[in-house]
Amino acid sequence: MSLFEYTKWDGSQQFLPQSADKVFDQLAEYMMQHGERILRNLDELEEEMPEVVDLIQKEGLIEKDREGQWRVTPRGVRRIQDQALEDLFQAFRRDSIGRHDTAEKGEGTVPLEDTRPYVYGDSLAHLDMHETLKNAYIRQGGGVPIRLSSEDYMVHETEYQTRCATVVLIDMSGSMGRYGKYSTTKKVALALQAMVRARYPQDSLQMIGFYTFASKMTERQLLNSAPKPVSMFDSRIHLRFDLDSPSNRVPQHFTNIHAGLRLARSVLTRQPGVNKQIIVITDGEPTAHIEGREVVLIYPPAEKTARHTLTEVRHCANAGIRVSSFALIEDYFYLGLVNFVEEMARVSNGVAAYCSTDDIGNLVFESFVGGRHTRRSSH
């Protein structure tokens, strides 16, 4: 694995910190595509170029765990997240991402240009002094001193911004490995983590990968992740496996949106946030679902699986969870997927869109911001 050009180090050269950053950034780019497999190859790189691995280790970007396996440090994970966010900012207009705006007005934190009469309970921190003094001046017929009355007070309208709980469901099925779909999706997810950490620290953000099953992912697990390799090539498949005692024979590369939604709803029902949303990124119709204590795998996609999945979408909607679905479309063969995500939107009264990998970042960020709908505050 060649990451850069180099000459033999004789011990006299002094490496600069930005050199370590540059090498690490290239390593991270490979991890976007191949996950933790790149870390497993670091031992080989260390044998060939020990000074390079030592360089990024001394910068605190990688380390070895208790089992002697390489891993990215928390500092390294944050650098990758921040770089992913910066890359996305360069890909679309910077002003498309700002505060989590809403059409609702009420008691909040961000003053608007609009003003209204003061109501008991309003914060005087949002007092419009110019309009207030003008009202008092007109009421008393001019002259000084100006004497204020409660009826003169005017306050700025404010956007009501609340904590939001978000779950991003990421398709890890075998087909996501094609056309750079998974690496792009992973970069978007990492960038979203960086934005939430920097701008919305009161929000909660959970990543869940869905494949034959579904599982929560930490920041490091997301970085290390990759699509599940395809292990079956039959033209027709109909299998059942026990969830309580799954064997090693269970193929992992199927698309179980049903399991992902169930886990996401379970996570969100335990969150105290007023606003809750699920963002689904997938490139295929569901080919797996849960029945009782069994996972059912059906290929080609079956109506039975779609029905189970849409029932769970309805459960999410009934729980007050906004569902946004994004279908990664690469050619016209994806008509079934387009129809399915549109049906998800209809059932949940949510959002559906189909796009290429070039557009997914912009659309997901817009959906995240738009998903923070708020309730009108009372006075």
N, C-alpha and C positions, 0 to 999 in steps of 0.2 A: 504494500500500500504506500504509494508515494504522495506526500502532501505538499512538497515544496522542493526547490533546488537548494543545494547546500554544498559547502566545501568542508574539508576536514578541519576540525577545531583543534588548535594546537595549545589551547589553554590560555593564550594571551588576549584573545578577543573578549570584549565585554558585551554580553547580551543586554539589550534594552528591554524594559517591561513591555513595550508595545510589540516587540518581536514575539514574545510569548502570547500576547493577545491575538496576533495575526495567525500564529500556528493553531491556537485553540479554536479560533473562528472557523478555520478550514476543517478541523476535526469535527466541530459541531455541525457543519454543513453535511458531512458524510453521515453523521448520526441522524440527521433529519430523514435521510433516505433509508438507512439500514439499522437504526436503533443501536441496541447494546452490543450487537455483533462487532461494531467498530472497537468498542472498549476491550472486547476479548482478544482483539488483534494487537493491542498495545504492547503486549509482552514481546511480540515479534518485532515491532517497531523499536522497542527499547533495546533489543539486542543489536539491531542495525545502526540506530542513531541514539544512543543513551543520553547524549547531551540535550537533545530536543525534548524528550520525555521529561528529563530532569528539570528543564527550563519551565515548562508549564506546570509541573508539580510544585516547584518552588514559588510560583506565582499564586498558589492556592486555588488552582482551577480544577485539578484532578487529584485524587488520592486513592490509596488502597484501603479496602475495608478489612474487617477482622479475618476474613477468609483469604486475604491476599489478592482479591479481585479489584481491578480498577473501577472507579466510579467518578462521576462528576460531582464536585463539591457544591454546597449551596451557593457559594459565590459564583461558581461556574454556571450553575443553572440560571441564576439571575442575569448573568451576562448574556446568555443565549436568549432568554426571554426578552430582554431589553433590545437586543439586536434584531430579533424577529419583529418587534413593534416598530423599530426604526425603519426596517425594510418595508413594512406595510405602509407606514406614513409616506414613504417616497413613492408608493404605488398609487395612492389616491389622495385627494385633496386633504390637507391637514385640517381644514376647518370643518370637515364632515364628522369629526369626532370631538365632542366637547362634553359639556355636562350632560347628564341624563335628563333631557328636557321633556316637558309634558305640556299638553294643551290645558290642563287643569290649573286653576289659580287658587291660592289660599295661603295660609301661614307657612312660610318656608325659609330658605336661606339665601335665595338669589333675587335681589330687587329688580323689577322690570321698570320700563319707562312709564307704564300706565299707573295712574293714581286713583284713589277712591277715598270717601270719607272714613275717618277713624271710627272703629267699632270697639266697644269695651273688650279688652283682652288682647287687642293688637299690640305688637311690640313697637315701642316708640323708636327703636333703632332704625325703623324704616320710615320715619317721619319725613315728608317732603316739606322742608322748611319754607321754600319759596312759595309754594301754593298755599301753605298754611298762613303765612304772613299776608299774602295777597287777599285771602278771604277775610281776615280780620280787618285789614285796611278798608276794604269795600264795605264791610258790615258797619263800621263805626263812622263811615262817611269821610274818611281821610284824616289827615293830621297825625301828630305824634304826641305822646308815646302811643305805640300800638299795643292794645290790651287783648290778649288771647282768650278765647273761650273754647270749650270743648267742641263746639259746633264748627269751629274753624279748621280743626286738625284734618290734614290729608296725609295718607300713607301710600307708599309704593305698593303695587301688587307684587307678589312674590311667587316664584315657582316652588311648588311643594315637592321636595325631593326626599325620598325615603330610602331606607335600606332595601336592597334587592337580592334575592337568592336565585342563582342561575346554575343549571346543570347543562353542560355541553355533552351531547351523545355523539361519539365518534365511531364511524364504521371501521372495523378492523378486519372485515372479511377479505378473502383472498384477492378479489378483483381490485381492491383499493391500491394494490401495489403497482398497477399499470398507469402510465401517462403522468406520473408524479402526483397522483391524487392524494396519497396518504402523506407524503412529505409536505405538500402544500397545506393540507388540513392541519397537520401537526404544528406547522409554523404559525398558522392563524391562532390555534389554541394557546400556544406559548405566548404569543403577542397579547392575547386577551388577558392572560394571567398577569403580564407586566402592566397593562393598563389598569386593571382592577387594583393591583397593589399600589400603584402610584396615585390614582385619582379617586378611587372609591374604596378606601380601606375598610369601610363598614359593610361592604357587600360580602356575600359568600359566593364562591365559584368552585364548582366540583366538576371534574372531568370523568366521564364514564366511557369505557370502550365496550362496544358490543360486537359479538362475533357469533359463535354457536351459543355462547353464554353472554354474560355481561359482568363487568367488574369495575370498581372505582379505581382511579389512577391518581397517585401522588404526582407532584411536579416532576420528580426524578423518573418515575415510572412512565409518565407521558413521554419524556425525552428519550427514554430507552426503548419505547415501543416500536413495533413494526406490524404490518398486516400478517394475518395468520396464513401460513403456506397452504396451498391447495393440496389435499391428500386423497381426493376421490375425483374420478373423471367419468363416472357413469352418466349416461344421458338421462336416466331417470332414477331418482333416489327417494325412498320413503323409509325412514328409520326412526326408532324410539330408543331413548336411553334414560335410565333411572337417575334422577338428580341427586338422590341421597347417597348413591354409591356408584358414581360414574367411573367407567373403566378408562384405561389409557387408549382404548380403541376409538373414542369419540372424536370424529373429525372436527376441527376447530374453525374452519374457514367459512361457515355459513353466516347468514345475515339475520340475526335475531333482534329486530327492533322492538319486539314485544318485551323481551327480557330487559332491554335497555330502558324502556319507558317505565316498566314496573319498578326497577331499582331507582330510577330518577325520582319517581313520585314518592317512594319511600324516604329518600333523602330529603326532599323538599317539605314533606309534611312535618318534619322535625325542625325545620328552620323557622325562626320567628319573624322573618322579613314580611312586610306587607305585600310586596310584589314578588311573584315567583314565575320563573319561566324555564322552559326546556328548549334548547337549540339542537336540532338533529341534522347531522351531516352524513349523507349516505350516497352510494353510487349504484344501489340495486334494490329491487323489490325484496320484501322479507322472504326468507327461505327457511325460517325456523321459528318456532313459538313454544310456549310452555303450556302443557295440559296437566293439571294436578301436580304431581311430583315427577313428571317426565318432560324431557325436551324432545320435540318432534322436528325432524329434519325432512323437508319436502322440496325436491327439485324436479322439474321447473316450478317456479313459484305457484302456489295454489291459493284458491279462494279461501280455503279454511284458515290458512296462516294469516291472510290479509284480514279476515274477520276478527280473529283473536287480537291482532295488532290494533285495529281500529276501535275495538271495545276498550282497550287500555287507553287509547287516545281520548276517548270519551270520559273515562274515569279521571284522567288528568284535568280535562276541561271542567268537570264537575267539582274538582277540588280547587278550582280557581287558578290553575296553572296555565299560563300561555304557552302554546306549542308552535315553534317555528321550524319548518322543515326545508332543507336545501338539498336538492338532487344534483349531483355532479354528472353532467351529460356530456359525452364525448362524440356521439353520433346518433343517427335517427333510430337506432335499434332500441333506444331507451324510452319508447313511448309508454310502455307499461309502468315504468317508474314515475314518469311525469303524471300519469293518471292517478297513481297511488298517493303521491305527496299532495296532489290537489284534493283528493278525498280526505286525507288527514286534516288539511286545512278546513274543509267543509265541516267535518265532524267536530273539530275543536274550536271552530270560529277563529282560527289562528292564521298563520302566514305560511305560504308555500312559494318556493322559487326554484327554478332550475337554471343552472349556470355551468360555466367551465371553471377550471382551476384558476384562470386569470381573474375571475370575478368574485370568487368565494370570500376572499378577505373583506372586501368592501361590504358585501351583502351581510355577512355575519356580524360585523361591527355595527352596521346600521340597525340590524335586528336587535342586537344587545342593547343599544341605546334606546331604541324605540320601545323595547319590552319593559322599560321601567315606568309603566303607566302608574298613575297615582290616584289616590282618593281625595276628593275635595275636602278640605279641612272645615270644621265648624267654628263659628265665632260665638 
